[in-house]
Amino acid sequence: MAQEQTPLLQGTLDLLILKSLALQQMHGLGIARRVGQITRETFQVKPGSLFPALHRMEQEGWLTSTWGESETNRKAKYYRLTKAGRRQLETETERWGRISLAISHALETP
């Protein structure tokens, strides 16, 4: 049975992009695919959300980019984490861990 897709919650997109880039640099389509993989297809990132977020995160200094060729020999912008981006990933991971735990507790409370 296919997993139902869920709208992204405020603030989750940054975390998912940072997590997607933790191991290697990727182009936008690769990041979108990776987000789907790591969330077991619960979240699908659309270009209209992804590319403005990538641009904003690059302005924040969390990502850097270079132009290269994709697997299909097309020009593509590749993104990778900076040191600041790795720190932000740690910060976001801790924050979402606390949020997730709090929501789990709230749902278990009668």
A tleap script that builds the chain and sets N, CA, C and O, in Angstrom:
source leaprc.protein.ff14SB
mol = sequence {
  NMET ALA GLN GLU GLN THR PRO LEU LEU GLN
  GLY THR LEU ASP LEU LEU ILE LEU LYS SER
  LEU ALA LEU GLN GLN MET HIE GLY LEU GLY
  ILE ALA ARG ARG VAL GLY GLN ILE THR ARG
  GLU THR PHE GLN VAL LYS PRO GLY SER LEU
  PHE PRO ALA LEU HIE ARG MET GLU GLN GLU
  GLY TRP LEU THR SER THR TRP GLY GLU SER
  GLU THR ASN ARG LYS ALA LYS TYR TYR ARG
  LEU THR LYS ALA GLY ARG ARG GLN LEU GLU
  THR GLU THR GLU ARG TRP GLY ARG ILE SER
  LEU ALA ILE SER HIE ALA LEU GLU THR CPRO
}
set mol.1.N position { 0.846 -1.185 0.000 }
set mol.1.CA position { 0.000 0.000 0.000 }
set mol.1.C position { 0.886 1.242 0.000 }
set mol.1.O position { 1.863 1.298 0.747 }
set mol.2.N position { 0.568 2.222 -0.813 }
set mol.2.CA position { 1.372 3.445 -0.922 }
set mol.2.C position { 1.226 4.302 0.329 }
set mol.2.O position { 0.148 4.404 0.915 }
set mol.3.N position { 2.332 4.908 0.718 }
set mol.3.CA position { 2.353 5.808 1.868 }
set mol.3.C position { 1.622 7.098 1.489 }
set mol.3.O position { 1.839 7.649 0.410 }
set mol.4.N position { 0.766 7.568 2.375 }
set mol.4.CA position { 0.073 8.827 2.140 }
set mol.4.C position { 1.055 9.980 2.302 }
set mol.4.O position { 1.797 10.035 3.283 }
set mol.5.N position { 1.060 10.896 1.346 }
set mol.5.CA position { 1.934 12.058 1.443 }
set mol.5.C position { 1.349 13.052 2.429 }
set mol.5.O position { 0.131 13.190 2.550 }
set mol.6.N position { 2.239 13.742 3.132 }
set mol.6.CA position { 1.852 14.682 4.170 }
set mol.6.C position { 2.448 16.033 3.845 }
set mol.6.O position { 3.602 16.106 3.424 }
set mol.7.N position { 1.691 17.115 4.028 }
set mol.7.CA position { 2.282 18.444 3.811 }
set mol.7.C position { 3.417 18.675 4.813 }
set mol.7.O position { 3.347 18.239 5.962 }
set mol.8.N position { 4.451 19.362 4.357 }
set mol.8.CA position { 5.571 19.679 5.241 }
set mol.8.C position { 5.131 20.651 6.318 }
set mol.8.O position { 4.417 21.614 6.040 }
set mol.9.N position { 5.554 20.403 7.539 }
set mol.9.CA position { 5.294 21.329 8.628 }
set mol.9.C position { 6.270 22.491 8.543 }
set mol.9.O position { 7.374 22.345 8.019 }
set mol.10.N position { 5.866 23.631 9.054 }
set mol.10.CA position { 6.728 24.811 9.082 }
set mol.10.C position { 8.094 24.446 9.680 }
set mol.10.O position { 8.169 23.895 10.778 }
set mol.11.N position { 9.154 24.753 8.962 }
set mol.11.CA position { 10.501 24.533 9.484 }
set mol.11.C position { 11.103 23.182 9.168 }
set mol.11.O position { 12.300 22.988 9.381 }
set mol.12.N position { 10.315 22.231 8.664 }
set mol.12.CA position { 10.885 20.906 8.397 }
set mol.12.C position { 11.698 20.873 7.114 }
set mol.12.O position { 12.613 20.059 6.989 }
set mol.13.N position { 11.389 21.729 6.171 }
set mol.13.CA position { 12.080 21.693 4.884 }
set mol.13.C position { 13.580 21.940 5.053 }
set mol.13.O position { 14.391 21.239 4.449 }
set mol.14.N position { 13.954 22.921 5.862 }
set mol.14.CA position { 15.380 23.187 6.079 }
set mol.14.C position { 16.087 21.961 6.626 }
set mol.14.O position { 17.149 21.578 6.136 }
set mol.15.N position { 15.496 21.345 7.642 }
set mol.15.CA position { 16.102 20.163 8.247 }
set mol.15.C position { 16.268 19.049 7.216 }
set mol.15.O position { 17.324 18.419 7.153 }
set mol.16.N position { 15.247 18.804 6.415 }
set mol.16.CA position { 15.305 17.723 5.433 }
set mol.16.C position { 16.323 18.003 4.334 }
set mol.16.O position { 16.988 17.080 3.863 }
set mol.17.N position { 16.456 19.248 3.922 }
set mol.17.CA position { 17.476 19.601 2.929 }
set mol.17.C position { 18.864 19.415 3.522 }
set mol.17.O position { 19.731 18.801 2.899 }
set mol.18.N position { 19.078 19.943 4.728 }
set mol.18.CA position { 20.386 19.801 5.379 }
set mol.18.C position { 20.744 18.332 5.561 }
set mol.18.O position { 21.877 17.930 5.297 }
set mol.19.N position { 19.787 17.534 6.010 }
set mol.19.CA position { 20.029 16.102 6.219 }
set mol.19.C position { 20.354 15.418 4.899 }
set mol.19.O position { 21.228 14.553 4.848 }
set mol.20.N position { 19.661 15.797 3.835 }
set mol.20.CA position { 19.895 15.200 2.520 }
set mol.20.C position { 21.314 15.462 2.022 }
set mol.20.O position { 21.897 14.632 1.324 }
set mol.21.N position { 21.858 16.609 2.381 }
set mol.21.CA position { 23.189 16.990 1.907 }
set mol.21.C position { 24.305 16.599 2.872 }
set mol.21.O position { 25.470 16.908 2.621 }
set mol.22.N position { 23.970 15.928 3.968 }
set mol.22.CA position { 24.967 15.596 4.992 }
set mol.22.C position { 26.071 14.677 4.471 }
set mol.22.O position { 27.215 14.786 4.915 }
set mol.23.N position { 25.757 13.787 3.552 }
set mol.23.CA position { 26.743 12.824 3.070 }
set mol.23.C position { 27.459 13.243 1.797 }
set mol.23.O position { 28.630 12.918 1.605 }
set mol.24.N position { 26.766 13.958 0.931 }
set mol.24.CA position { 27.368 14.327 -0.351 }
set mol.24.C position { 26.633 15.496 -0.977 }
set mol.24.O position { 25.489 15.797 -0.634 }
set mol.25.N position { 27.324 16.150 -1.908 }
set mol.25.CA position { 26.677 17.237 -2.637 }
set mol.25.C position { 25.668 16.649 -3.612 }
set mol.25.O position { 25.822 15.522 -4.081 }
set mol.26.N position { 24.625 17.434 -3.912 }
set mol.26.CA position { 23.568 17.001 -4.827 }
set mol.26.C position { 22.986 18.199 -5.554 }
set mol.26.O position { 23.092 19.339 -5.100 }
set mol.27.N position { 22.367 17.914 -6.696 }
set mol.27.CA position { 21.599 18.949 -7.390 }
set mol.27.C position { 20.170 18.916 -6.869 }
set mol.27.O position { 19.791 18.006 -6.131 }
set mol.28.N position { 19.386 19.906 -7.252 }
set mol.28.CA position { 18.038 20.063 -6.710 }
set mol.28.C position { 17.167 18.832 -6.832 }
set mol.28.O position { 16.517 18.436 -5.865 }
set mol.29.N position { 17.141 18.215 -8.010 }
set mol.29.CA position { 16.302 17.030 -8.200 }
set mol.29.C position { 16.784 15.889 -7.305 }
set mol.29.O position { 15.974 15.138 -6.762 }
set mol.30.N position { 18.099 15.763 -7.153 }
set mol.30.CA position { 18.649 14.739 -6.264 }
set mol.30.C position { 18.236 14.970 -4.822 }
set mol.30.O position { 17.933 14.019 -4.101 }
set mol.31.N position { 18.221 16.233 -4.394 }
set mol.31.CA position { 17.791 16.572 -3.032 }
set mol.31.C position { 16.323 16.196 -2.850 }
set mol.31.O position { 15.955 15.592 -1.843 }
set mol.32.N position { 15.492 16.551 -3.818 }
set mol.32.CA position { 14.066 16.222 -3.729 }
set mol.32.C position { 13.869 14.709 -3.632 }
set mol.32.O position { 13.056 14.242 -2.835 }
set mol.33.N position { 14.605 13.941 -4.438 }
set mol.33.CA position { 14.510 12.478 -4.389 }
set mol.33.C position { 14.951 11.950 -3.023 }
set mol.33.O position { 14.317 11.066 -2.449 }
set mol.34.N position { 16.055 12.514 -2.517 }
set mol.34.CA position { 16.601 12.060 -1.239 }
set mol.34.C position { 15.621 12.328 -0.097 }
set mol.34.O position { 15.457 11.491 0.791 }
set mol.35.N position { 14.972 13.490 -0.119 }
set mol.35.CA position { 13.966 13.793 0.909 }
set mol.35.C position { 12.869 12.729 0.871 }
set mol.35.O position { 12.434 12.249 1.918 }
set mol.36.N position { 12.424 12.364 -0.319 }
set mol.36.CA position { 11.428 11.305 -0.436 }
set mol.36.C position { 11.929 9.995 0.150 }
set mol.36.O position { 11.200 9.312 0.868 }
set mol.37.N position { 13.177 9.643 -0.156 }
set mol.37.CA position { 13.744 8.388 0.355 }
set mol.37.C position { 13.840 8.376 1.874 }
set mol.37.O position { 13.401 7.424 2.519 }
set mol.38.N position { 14.417 9.438 2.451 }
set mol.38.CA position { 14.657 9.424 3.897 }
set mol.38.C position { 13.378 9.576 4.714 }
set mol.38.O position { 13.362 9.289 5.912 }
set mol.39.N position { 12.304 10.027 4.064 }
set mol.39.CA position { 11.012 10.132 4.770 }
set mol.39.C position { 10.060 9.015 4.348 }
set mol.39.O position { 8.863 9.071 4.628 }
set mol.40.N position { 10.598 8.010 3.679 }
set mol.40.CA position { 9.787 6.887 3.181 }
set mol.40.C position { 8.607 7.386 2.371 }
set mol.40.O position { 7.488 6.888 2.488 }
set mol.41.N position { 8.890 8.385 1.543 }
set mol.41.CA position { 7.919 8.991 0.619 }
set mol.41.C position { 6.769 9.692 1.323 }
set mol.41.O position { 5.751 9.979 0.694 }
set mol.42.N position { 6.907 9.974 2.615 }
set mol.42.CA position { 5.879 10.726 3.331 }
set mol.42.C position { 5.866 12.172 2.850 }
set mol.42.O position { 4.804 12.783 2.727 }
set mol.43.N position { 7.052 12.715 2.580 }
set mol.43.CA position { 7.155 14.091 2.107 }
set mol.43.C position { 7.729 14.122 0.694 }
set mol.43.O position { 8.733 13.476 0.398 }
set mol.44.N position { 7.074 14.880 -0.159 }
set mol.44.CA position { 7.555 15.133 -1.516 }
set mol.44.C position { 7.772 16.633 -1.640 }
set mol.44.O position { 6.843 17.415 -1.438 }
set mol.45.N position { 8.978 17.034 -1.966 }
set mol.45.CA position { 9.293 18.455 -2.056 }
set mol.45.C position { 9.124 18.910 -3.501 }
set mol.45.O position { 9.741 18.365 -4.416 }
set mol.46.N position { 8.295 19.898 -3.683 }
set mol.46.CA position { 8.035 20.453 -5.008 }
set mol.46.C position { 9.072 21.547 -5.324 }
set mol.46.O position { 9.560 22.219 -4.415 }
set mol.47.N position { 9.404 21.720 -6.603 }
set mol.47.CA position { 10.391 22.742 -6.983 }
set mol.47.C position { 10.052 24.142 -6.479 }
set mol.47.O position { 10.949 24.916 -6.144 }
set mol.48.N position { 8.758 24.470 -6.425 }
set mol.48.CA position { 8.343 25.794 -5.961 }
set mol.48.C position { 8.673 26.056 -4.500 }
set mol.48.O position { 8.745 27.210 -4.078 }
set mol.49.N position { 8.872 25.003 -3.729 }
set mol.49.CA position { 9.306 25.134 -2.336 }
set mol.49.C position { 10.807 24.930 -2.214 }
set mol.49.O position { 11.475 25.634 -1.457 }
set mol.50.N position { 11.340 23.957 -2.964 }
set mol.50.CA position { 12.741 23.576 -2.836 }
set mol.50.C position { 13.704 24.685 -3.251 }
set mol.50.O position { 14.602 25.040 -2.486 }
set mol.51.N position { 13.531 25.229 -4.440 }
set mol.51.CA position { 14.533 26.163 -4.949 }
set mol.51.C position { 14.583 27.485 -4.182 }
set mol.51.O position { 15.677 28.003 -3.959 }
set mol.52.N position { 13.445 28.054 -3.768 }
set mol.52.CA position { 13.553 29.238 -2.896 }
set mol.52.C position { 14.246 28.914 -1.567 }
set mol.52.O position { 14.996 29.737 -1.041 }
set mol.53.N position { 13.996 27.717 -1.027 }
set mol.53.CA position { 14.651 27.320 0.228 }
set mol.53.C position { 16.152 27.167 0.016 }
set mol.53.O position { 16.936 27.619 0.851 }
set mol.54.N position { 16.567 26.545 -1.074 }
set mol.54.CA position { 17.997 26.391 -1.362 }
set mol.54.C position { 18.665 27.756 -1.506 }
set mol.54.O position { 19.763 27.972 -0.992 }
set mol.55.N position { 18.008 28.665 -2.198 }
set mol.55.CA position { 18.552 30.018 -2.380 }
set mol.55.C position { 18.698 30.727 -1.028 }
set mol.55.O position { 19.734 31.328 -0.743 }
set mol.56.N position { 17.660 30.650 -0.209 }
set mol.56.CA position { 17.690 31.277 1.110 }
set mol.56.C position { 18.785 30.670 1.987 }
set mol.56.O position { 19.503 31.392 2.679 }
set mol.57.N position { 18.910 29.350 1.955 }
set mol.57.CA position { 19.911 28.671 2.770 }
set mol.57.C position { 21.331 28.997 2.299 }
set mol.57.O position { 22.266 29.049 3.098 }
set mol.58.N position { 21.474 29.212 1.008 }
set mol.58.CA position { 22.777 29.638 0.481 }
set mol.58.C position { 23.094 31.052 0.978 }
set mol.58.O position { 24.235 31.342 1.338 }
set mol.59.N position { 22.098 31.920 0.999 }
set mol.59.CA position { 22.294 33.281 1.515 }
set mol.59.C position { 22.626 33.269 3.000 }
set mol.59.O position { 23.380 34.119 3.474 }
set mol.60.N position { 22.068 32.309 3.740 }
set mol.60.CA position { 22.351 32.169 5.177 }
set mol.60.C position { 23.768 31.663 5.431 }
set mol.60.O position { 24.276 31.747 6.549 }
set mol.61.N position { 24.405 31.130 4.370 }
set mol.61.CA position { 25.754 30.589 4.519 }
set mol.61.C position { 25.778 29.120 4.905 }
set mol.61.O position { 26.835 28.591 5.251 }
set mol.62.N position { 24.635 28.453 4.851 }
set mol.62.CA position { 24.561 27.038 5.221 }
set mol.62.C position { 24.938 26.128 4.063 }
set mol.62.O position { 25.360 24.991 4.271 }
set mol.63.N position { 24.784 26.635 2.830 }
set mol.63.CA position { 25.086 25.871 1.622 }
set mol.63.C position { 25.987 26.683 0.713 }
set mol.63.O position { 26.007 27.913 0.762 }
set mol.64.N position { 26.717 25.982 -0.102 }
set mol.64.CA position { 27.462 26.606 -1.193 }
set mol.64.C position { 27.119 25.805 -2.448 }
set mol.64.O position { 26.690 24.655 -2.356 }
set mol.65.N position { 27.306 26.405 -3.606 }
set mol.65.CA position { 26.923 25.696 -4.827 }
set mol.65.C position { 27.945 25.905 -5.933 }
set mol.65.O position { 28.676 26.896 -5.960 }
set mol.66.N position { 27.972 24.939 -6.844 }
set mol.66.CA position { 28.800 25.011 -8.046 }
set mol.66.C position { 28.001 24.407 -9.191 }
set mol.66.O position { 27.122 23.571 -8.980 }
set mol.67.N position { 28.316 24.839 -10.402 }
set mol.67.CA position { 27.647 24.281 -11.574 }
set mol.67.C position { 28.419 23.059 -12.058 }
set mol.67.O position { 29.649 23.028 -12.024 }
set mol.68.N position { 27.675 22.061 -12.507 }
set mol.68.CA position { 28.268 20.846 -13.052 }
set mol.68.C position { 27.279 20.164 -13.966 }
set mol.68.O position { 26.240 20.725 -14.315 }
set mol.69.N position { 27.616 18.937 -14.352 }
set mol.69.CA position { 26.731 18.156 -15.220 }
set mol.69.C position { 26.026 17.083 -14.411 }
set mol.69.O position { 26.630 16.431 -13.559 }
set mol.70.N position { 24.748 16.910 -14.685 }
set mol.70.CA position { 23.964 15.867 -14.015 }
set mol.70.C position { 24.235 14.516 -14.670 }
set mol.70.O position { 24.995 14.427 -15.635 }
set mol.71.N position { 23.613 13.475 -14.142 }
set mol.71.CA position { 23.748 12.125 -14.689 }
set mol.71.C position { 23.261 12.061 -16.135 }
set mol.71.O position { 23.681 11.195 -16.902 }
set mol.72.N position { 22.372 12.985 -16.500 }
set mol.72.CA position { 21.816 13.000 -17.858 }
set mol.72.C position { 22.525 14.025 -18.745 }
set mol.72.O position { 21.995 14.439 -19.776 }
set mol.73.N position { 23.735 14.431 -18.330 }
set mol.73.CA position { 24.565 15.390 -19.083 }
set mol.73.C position { 23.911 16.748 -19.262 }
set mol.73.O position { 24.141 17.428 -20.263 }
set mol.74.N position { 23.095 17.144 -18.293 }
set mol.74.CA position { 22.479 18.466 -18.319 }
set mol.74.C position { 23.181 19.338 -17.290 }
set mol.74.O position { 23.706 18.845 -16.291 }
set mol.75.N position { 23.184 20.626 -17.545 }
set mol.75.CA position { 23.772 21.572 -16.605 }
set mol.75.C position { 22.933 21.585 -15.326 }
set mol.75.O position { 21.708 21.698 -15.381 }
set mol.76.N position { 23.600 21.469 -14.179 }
set mol.76.CA position { 22.877 21.423 -12.902 }
set mol.76.C position { 23.701 22.132 -11.833 }
set mol.76.O position { 24.931 22.108 -11.854 }
set mol.77.N position { 22.998 22.757 -10.909 }
set mol.77.CA position { 23.641 23.422 -9.781 }
set mol.77.C position { 23.714 22.418 -8.635 }
set mol.77.O position { 22.694 21.894 -8.186 }
set mol.78.N position { 24.943 22.155 -8.166 }
set mol.78.CA position { 25.161 21.204 -7.075 }
set mol.78.C position { 25.362 21.967 -5.769 }
set mol.78.O position { 26.114 22.939 -5.707 }
set mol.79.N position { 24.679 21.507 -4.738 }
set mol.79.CA position { 24.728 22.142 -3.417 }
set mol.79.C position { 25.477 21.241 -2.449 }
set mol.79.O position { 25.402 20.015 -2.539 }
set mol.80.N position { 26.201 21.858 -1.523 }
set mol.80.CA position { 26.846 21.102 -0.451 }
set mol.80.C position { 26.814 21.934 0.820 }
set mol.80.O position { 26.717 23.161 0.785 }
set mol.81.N position { 26.899 21.229 1.948 }
set mol.81.CA position { 26.876 21.897 3.246 }
set mol.81.C position { 28.186 22.625 3.509 }
set mol.81.O position { 29.257 22.160 3.120 }
set mol.82.N position { 28.089 23.758 4.167 }
set mol.82.CA position { 29.257 24.459 4.687 }
set mol.82.C position { 29.411 24.049 6.157 }
set mol.82.O position { 28.582 23.308 6.686 }
set mol.83.N position { 30.463 24.527 6.808 }
set mol.83.CA position { 30.609 24.262 8.247 }
set mol.83.C position { 29.417 24.824 9.003 }
set mol.83.O position { 28.903 24.188 9.924 }
set mol.84.N position { 28.977 26.014 8.617 }
set mol.84.CA position { 27.800 26.620 9.259 }
set mol.84.C position { 26.561 25.762 9.015 }
set mol.84.O position { 25.703 25.647 9.890 }
set mol.85.N position { 26.466 25.163 7.836 }
set mol.85.CA position { 25.343 24.287 7.518 }
set mol.85.C position { 25.346 23.030 8.377 }
set mol.85.O position { 24.290 22.559 8.798 }
set mol.86.N position { 26.528 22.489 8.636 }
set mol.86.CA position { 26.626 21.302 9.509 }
set mol.86.C position { 26.207 21.655 10.940 }
set mol.86.O position { 25.527 20.876 11.608 }
set mol.87.N position { 26.621 22.833 11.397 }
set mol.87.CA position { 26.201 23.284 12.737 }
set mol.87.C position { 24.687 23.469 12.780 }
set mol.87.O position { 24.033 23.093 13.752 }
set mol.88.N position { 24.139 24.051 11.715 }
set mol.88.CA position { 22.686 24.258 11.653 }
set mol.88.C position { 21.953 22.921 11.638 }
set mol.88.O position { 20.895 22.789 12.254 }
set mol.89.N position { 22.502 21.931 10.943 }
set mol.89.CA position { 21.899 20.595 10.937 }
set mol.89.C position { 21.860 20.032 12.350 }
set mol.89.O position { 20.846 19.462 12.753 }
set mol.90.N position { 22.930 20.177 13.104 }
set mol.90.CA position { 22.950 19.713 14.495 }
set mol.90.C position { 21.891 20.434 15.329 }
set mol.90.O position { 21.155 19.810 16.094 }
set mol.91.N position { 21.827 21.754 15.170 }
set mol.91.CA position { 20.857 22.558 15.915 }
set mol.91.C position { 19.430 22.145 15.575 }
set mol.91.O position { 18.606 21.946 16.468 }
set mol.92.N position { 19.142 22.018 14.288 }
set mol.92.CA position { 17.791 21.643 13.840 }
set mol.92.C position { 17.439 20.229 14.287 }
set mol.92.O position { 16.298 19.967 14.667 }
set mol.93.N position { 18.405 19.315 14.246 }
set mol.93.CA position { 18.167 17.932 14.660 }
set mol.93.C position { 17.790 17.880 16.139 }
set mol.93.O position { 16.839 17.196 16.518 }
set mol.94.N position { 18.530 18.597 16.963 }
set mol.94.CA position { 18.214 18.648 18.398 }
set mol.94.C position { 16.835 19.259 18.632 }
set mol.94.O position { 16.044 18.736 19.418 }
set mol.95.N position { 16.550 20.360 17.951 }
set mol.95.CA position { 15.266 21.045 18.120 }
set mol.95.C position { 14.101 20.143 17.721 }
set mol.95.O position { 13.112 20.044 18.447 }
set mol.96.N position { 14.218 19.482 16.562 }
set mol.96.CA position { 13.135 18.610 16.116 }
set mol.96.C position { 13.020 17.365 16.975 }
set mol.96.O position { 11.931 16.805 17.103 }
set mol.97.N position { 14.118 16.922 17.566 }
set mol.97.CA position { 14.048 15.806 18.522 }
set mol.97.C position { 13.204 16.180 19.724 }
set mol.97.O position { 12.374 15.394 20.181 }
set mol.98.N position { 13.422 17.401 20.242 }
set mol.98.CA position { 12.626 17.874 21.381 }
set mol.98.C position { 11.156 18.025 20.995 }
set mol.98.O position { 10.269 17.626 21.751 }
set mol.99.N position { 10.901 18.595 19.828 }
set mol.99.CA position { 9.522 18.786 19.358 }
set mol.99.C position { 8.832 17.436 19.190 }
set mol.99.O position { 7.698 17.253 19.633 }
set mol.100.N position { 9.513 16.500 18.555 }
set mol.100.CA position { 8.944 15.174 18.318 }
set mol.100.C position { 8.611 14.470 19.620 }
set mol.100.O position { 7.546 13.866 19.749 }
set mol.101.N position { 9.513 14.544 20.582 }
set mol.101.CA position { 9.283 13.927 21.886 }
set mol.101.C position { 8.085 14.570 22.591 }
set mol.101.O position { 7.249 13.877 23.172 }
set mol.102.N position { 8.014 15.890 22.530 }
set mol.102.CA position { 6.903 16.598 23.176 }
set mol.102.C position { 5.567 16.228 22.539 }
set mol.102.O position { 4.582 16.016 23.247 }
set mol.103.N position { 5.526 16.149 21.234 }
set mol.103.CA position { 4.277 15.777 20.540 }
set mol.103.C position { 3.905 14.331 20.867 }
set mol.103.O position { 2.734 14.027 21.096 }
set mol.104.N position { 4.894 13.445 20.891 }
set mol.104.CA position { 4.624 12.036 21.240 }
set mol.104.C position { 4.015 11.942 22.642 }
set mol.104.O position { 3.041 11.220 22.855 }
set mol.105.N position { 4.589 12.668 23.582 }
set mol.105.CA position { 4.053 12.663 24.949 }
set mol.105.C position { 2.631 13.208 24.977 }
set mol.105.O position { 1.762 12.661 25.656 }
set mol.106.N position { 2.400 14.287 24.238 }
set mol.106.CA position { 1.059 14.881 24.224 }
set mol.106.C position { 0.039 13.903 23.647 }
set mol.106.O position { -1.084 13.821 24.145 }
set mol.107.N position { 0.415 13.158 22.601 }
set mol.107.CA position { -0.518 12.210 21.976 }
set mol.107.C position { -0.785 10.999 22.859 }
set mol.107.O position { -1.842 10.377 22.759 }
set mol.108.N position { 0.168 10.662 23.722 }
set mol.108.CA position { -0.003 9.507 24.610 }
set mol.108.C position { -0.804 9.861 25.864 }
set mol.108.O position { -1.318 8.972 26.543 }
set mol.109.N position { -0.910 11.143 26.167 }
set mol.109.CA position { -1.621 11.585 27.369 }
set mol.109.C position { -3.124 11.521 27.133 }
set mol.109.O position { -3.625 12.063 26.147 }
set mol.110.N position { -3.851 10.853 28.043 }
set mol.110.CA position { -5.307 10.749 27.872 }
set mol.110.C position { -6.019 12.080 28.071 }
set mol.110.O position { -7.243 12.148 27.960 }
savepdb mol mol.pdb
quit
